[in-house]
Amino acid sequence: MTRYIIIGAGAVGASLAAEFETHGIAYVLVGRGAQIAHIVRHGLTYRRPQATRQIRLQAVDSATPPALRPDDRLVLTVKTQDVEAATEFWAWQPVDGGGLASDLPLVTVQNGLAAEDIAIRRFSRLYAASVKIPARYTVTGEVVVGGMPNLGVVTLGRYPHGLDDTARAIAADLATAGYLTEARADIVRWKAEKLIHNVTNATELFDATPEARAAFAGGVADEARTVLAAAGLDPAHPSERTVDISGWHVAEDSGIERGQQSTWQSFTRGTSSEVDYLNGEIVRLARLNGIPAPRNAALQQAVARLARNGGRPGSVALEAVNGGA
C-alpha cells in the first residue's frame, strides 16, 4: 500500500498529516525539535473554522526515521533553507528490499524556485507543487488552517516538466484529503506565479500603514515579474486554472490574520527565514541577466539586518528598508 512520508512538521506538513489521518491515507509525519516531540506525546491541536480537534498522528522524530518501503512517496514540507540538509539525509536512506530513497518519488512543496534545483541533484523522480494555504504555526503543538471550504490550492507536476501516473495519483490523494488540486505539465510556471506573491511576504515584518505597505509590496511584485520575464520564465495566469477556486476563501474568525504569513511566523518563532530564496531568488536572476532589482535587494538586506539584530516583527519601520545600514 502506498504510504506518504511527510518530512517537516510545520503548518503545511502537520496539517497534511492531520488530513491524511482523517481521510484514511497512509502516512508518517517526521519532524524534529519541540514541535514533533509535542505531537508524538500529546497529538496535534488542529484548528479549522468548523472545530478545533486534538488529533493523534503517526509521528516520529527524524532521529529515528521509519524504515522505507518501495512504494513510499516522500513529501518534503520543510522550508527552502532546510532542503539541502533534508535531501542529503533522506536520499541515501535504505529502502526495504534494496535500493535507496533517492529512487522514490519526492514531492517538493517549497515557495520559490530553488528547492527543486537542490533536490534533483539527489532524487531522480521529482514532483514539484505550488501550495496556497492560509496556515499558521506559531504555538508548539498547534496548527491553524483557515481555508474554506477546502484547505488550500495545490498545483502539482513532474519536475522539470511533464505529467505521469504518479503525479496524477498524488493529486488525487490530495483532492481526497480536502485540497483543491490540479496536475499540470508546466509546474515551473505555477511556481513562478506564486513567487510573485511570496516576494511581498517580507514586507509584513516592518511597521507601516496599510497603504504604504501595499504600495511598497506592489513595487516589489512588479519588479519580480519583470525579472522573471527577463530570465525567460513565463509565470502562469490564474485564468489558466482547470479547477474552480472562485469559492475558496479564508474564513472569518478562523485564527488566520492578514499580514501574518510564513515569513512573519518564522520571525515570531525566532527561526530562520526563507527570504534569501524568495526576494533573494529574484536578486539572483536579476544579476544573472544583467538587470537591476533594487526593491527586492533592499528588502532582502533589511530582513537580514532584522534577523542579525534579533529584531521582532514590527520593530523597524518600512521606511528604513531603502535606507538602513
C-alpha positions in Angstrom: 0.0 0.0 0.0 1.3 3.5 -0.9 2.4 5.5 2.1 3.5 9.1 2.3 6.5 10.1 4.4 5.8 13.8 5.3 9.2 15.4 6.2 8.6 18.5 8.2 6.0 19.1 11.0 5.3 22.8 10.5 2.0 24.3 9.3 1.9 22.6 5.9 3.3 19.2 6.9 1.3 18.8 10.1 -2.0 19.9 8.5 -1.4 17.5 5.7 -0.8 14.7 8.2 -3.9 15.6 10.0 -6.0 15.4 6.8 -4.4 12.1 5.8 -5.2 10.7 9.2 -8.8 11.9 8.9 -9.3 10.6 5.4 -7.5 7.2 5.9 -4.5 7.8 3.7 -1.4 6.1 4.9 1.4 8.4 6.1 4.1 9.0 8.7 4.9 12.6 9.8 8.6 13.1 10.5 10.0 16.2 12.3 12.4 17.4 14.8 12.6 19.6 17.9 9.8 20.6 20.3 7.1 20.5 17.7 7.4 16.8 16.8 8.1 15.9 20.5 4.8 17.6 21.5 2.9 15.9 18.6 4.3 12.4 19.5 3.4 12.9 23.2 0.2 14.8 23.0 -1.1 14.8 19.5 -1.7 17.9 17.3 -4.1 20.7 18.2 -5.7 21.2 14.8 -7.8 24.4 14.4 -10.1 24.6 11.5 -13.1 27.0 11.1 -15.6 24.3 11.9 -13.9 23.0 15.0 -10.7 22.5 17.0 -9.6 18.9 17.4 -6.9 17.1 19.2 -5.6 14.5 16.7 -3.2 11.7 17.4 -0.9 11.4 14.4 1.5 8.7 13.1 4.6 10.8 14.0 8.3 10.1 14.7 11.4 12.2 15.3 13.8 12.4 12.4 16.5 10.9 14.7 14.6 7.6 14.4 13.2 7.7 10.9 10.8 5.0 9.7 12.1 2.1 7.6 11.3 3.0 4.0 9.3 0.8 1.6 9.5 0.5 -2.2 6.0 2.1 -2.6 6.6 5.1 -0.3 6.3 8.6 -1.5 8.3 11.4 0.2 6.7 14.8 0.7 9.2 17.5 1.7 7.5 20.2 3.7 10.5 21.9 5.3 11.4 25.5 4.4 13.6 26.0 1.4 16.7 26.9 3.5 16.4 23.4 5.0 16.1 21.5 1.7 19.8 20.9 1.3 20.2 19.2 4.6 16.9 17.3 4.3 17.6 15.9 0.9 21.2 14.9 1.8 19.8 12.9 4.8 16.8 11.3 3.1 18.2 10.5 -0.4 20.7 7.9 0.9 18.3 6.1 3.4 18.0 2.4 2.5 14.7 1.0 1.2 13.5 -2.4 2.3 14.3 -5.0 -0.3 17.2 -3.0 -1.7 17.8 0.4 -3.2 17.9 3.9 -1.9 15.3 6.6 -1.2 16.8 8.7 -4.0 14.8 6.5 -6.4 11.5 7.1 -4.6 9.1 9.9 -5.7 9.8 13.1 -3.8 7.3 15.9 -3.7 8.7 19.4 -3.1 6.2 22.0 -1.8 8.5 24.9 -1.0 8.0 28.5 -2.1 10.3 29.9 -4.7 12.3 28.1 -7.4 15.3 26.8 -5.6 14.1 23.7 -3.8 13.8 21.6 -7.0 17.2 22.5 -8.2 18.7 21.3 -4.9 16.6 18.2 -4.7 17.1 17.0 -8.3 20.8 16.6 -7.6 19.9 13.6 -5.4 16.4 12.4 -6.4 15.6 11.0 -9.8 11.8 11.2 -9.5 10.9 14.7 -8.5 7.4 16.2 -8.3 7.0 20.0 -7.6 4.0 21.5 -6.0 2.8 25.1 -5.6 0.7 25.3 -2.5 -1.6 28.1 -1.4 -2.8 27.5 2.1 -3.7 30.0 4.8 -2.0 28.2 7.6 -0.3 29.3 10.8 2.2 27.7 13.1 3.3 29.9 16.0 2.4 27.8 19.0 4.2 24.5 19.7 1.8 21.6 19.0 -0.8 23.7 17.3 -1.6 24.4 13.6 -4.3 26.6 12.3 -5.7 26.4 8.8 -8.4 28.9 7.7 -9.2 27.9 4.1 -12.8 27.1 3.3 -14.5 25.0 2.1 -11.2 23.4 1.1 -7.9 23.7 3.0 -5.9 25.1 0.2 -5.0 25.0 -3.5 -2.3 22.7 -4.8 -0.9 22.6 -8.4 1.5 19.7 -9.0 3.5 18.2 -11.8 6.6 16.3 -12.7 9.8 18.4 -12.5 11.1 20.0 -14.6 8.1 19.4 -16.7 5.5 16.8 -17.7 2.9 14.5 -16.1 2.8 10.8 -15.3 0.6 8.4 -13.4 2.4 9.1 -10.1 1.7 12.8 -10.4 -2.0 12.1 -11.1 -2.2 9.7 -8.2 -0.6 12.2 -5.8 -3.0 14.9 -7.0 -5.9 12.5 -6.5 -4.9 11.7 -2.9 -4.5 15.4 -2.1 -8.0 16.0 -3.5 -9.4 13.2 -1.3 -7.7 14.9 1.7 -9.6 18.1 1.0 -7.3 20.2 -1.2 -8.3 21.9 -4.4 -5.8 20.1 -6.7 -4.8 20.0 -10.3 -2.0 18.3 -12.1 -0.1 20.4 -14.6 2.7 19.7 -17.0 4.1 23.2 -16.7 4.7 23.3 -13.0 7.6 25.7 -13.1 5.3 28.4 -14.4 3.0 27.9 -11.4 5.9 28.0 -9.0 6.9 31.3 -10.6 3.4 32.7 -10.4 3.3 32.1 -6.6 6.8 33.6 -6.2 5.5 36.9 -7.4 3.2 36.9 -4.4 5.8 35.4 -2.0 8.3 38.2 -2.5 5.9 40.5 -0.7 5.8 38.3 2.4 8.8 40.1 4.0 7.0 43.5 3.9 4.9 42.2 6.8 7.9 42.3 9.1 8.1 46.1 9.1 5.9 48.7 10.6 3.9 50.7 8.1 0.4 52.0 7.3 -1.7 49.6 5.2 -1.4 52.0 2.3 2.3 52.3 2.5 2.8 48.6 2.8 0.6 47.9 -0.2 2.4 50.4 -2.4 5.8 49.0 -1.5 4.7 45.4 -1.9 3.2 46.2 -5.3 6.6 47.6 -6.4 8.4 44.5 -5.2 6.0 42.2 -7.0 6.2 44.2 -10.2 9.9 44.1 -10.1 9.8 40.3 -9.6 7.5 40.0 -12.6 10.0 41.9 -14.8 13.0 39.9 -13.6 11.2 36.5 -14.2 10.3 37.6 -17.7 14.0 38.6 -18.4 15.1 35.2 -17.1 12.8 33.6 -19.7 10.2 32.4 -17.3 6.6 32.8 -18.1 4.5 32.9 -14.8 1.1 31.2 -15.1 -2.0 33.3 -15.0 -4.9 32.3 -12.7 -7.2 32.2 -15.6 -5.3 29.1 -16.9 -6.6 27.0 -14.0 -8.7 24.0 -14.8 -10.0 23.7 -11.3 -12.5 26.3 -10.0 -11.2 28.1 -6.9 -13.6 31.0 -7.0 -15.4 29.9 -3.9 -12.3 29.2 -1.9 -11.6 31.8 0.8 -10.2 32.4 4.3 -13.0 32.0 6.8 -13.7 34.8 9.3 -12.6 34.3 12.9 -10.5 31.3 11.8 -7.4 32.3 13.6 -5.7 33.4 10.4 -4.8 37.1 10.5 -3.9 39.3 7.5 -0.2 40.2 7.5 1.0 37.1 9.3 2.2 34.8 6.5 5.1 32.3 6.7 8.0 34.8 6.9 6.2 36.7 9.7 5.6 33.3 11.5 9.3 32.3 11.2 10.4 35.6 12.8 7.7 35.3 15.5 9.1 31.8 16.4 12.7 33.0 16.2 13.7 30.6 13.4 15.4 31.2 10.1 13.5 32.7 7.2 13.3 31.8 3.5 13.7 35.3 2.3 17.1 34.5 0.6 15.1 32.1 -1.6 12.2 34.5 -2.3 13.5 38.0 -2.7 17.0 36.5 -3.0 15.8 34.4 -5.9 14.7 37.5 -7.8 18.0 39.2 -7.0 19.9 36.1 -8.2 18.0 36.0 -11.5 18.4 39.8 -12.0 22.2 39.5 -11.5 22.5 36.6 -13.9 20.6 38.5 -16.5 22.3 41.9 -16.0 19.3 43.9 -14.8 18.6 45.7 -11.5 16.3 44.5 -8.8 16.8 47.3 -6.2 13.5 46.8 -4.3 14.0 43.1 -3.8 17.6 43.6 -2.9 16.8 46.3 -0.3 14.1 44.1 1.2 16.4 41.1 1.4 19.1 43.1 3.1 16.6 44.7 5.5 15.4 41.3 6.6 18.9 40.1 7.1 19.7 43.1 9.3 16.5 42.5 11.3 17.5 38.8 11.9 21.1 39.7 12.7 19.9 42.2 15.3 17.3 39.9 16.8 14.5 42.2 15.7 10.9 41.2 16.0 8.1 41.9 13.5 7.0 45.5 13.6 10.2 46.7 15.4 11.6 48.5 12.4 9.8 51.0 10.1 9.2 50.1 6.5 10.8 53.4 5.5 14.1 52.0 6.8 14.2 49.3 4.2 15.6 51.5 1.5 18.0 53.5 3.7 19.0 51.3 6.6 22.7 50.3 7.1 
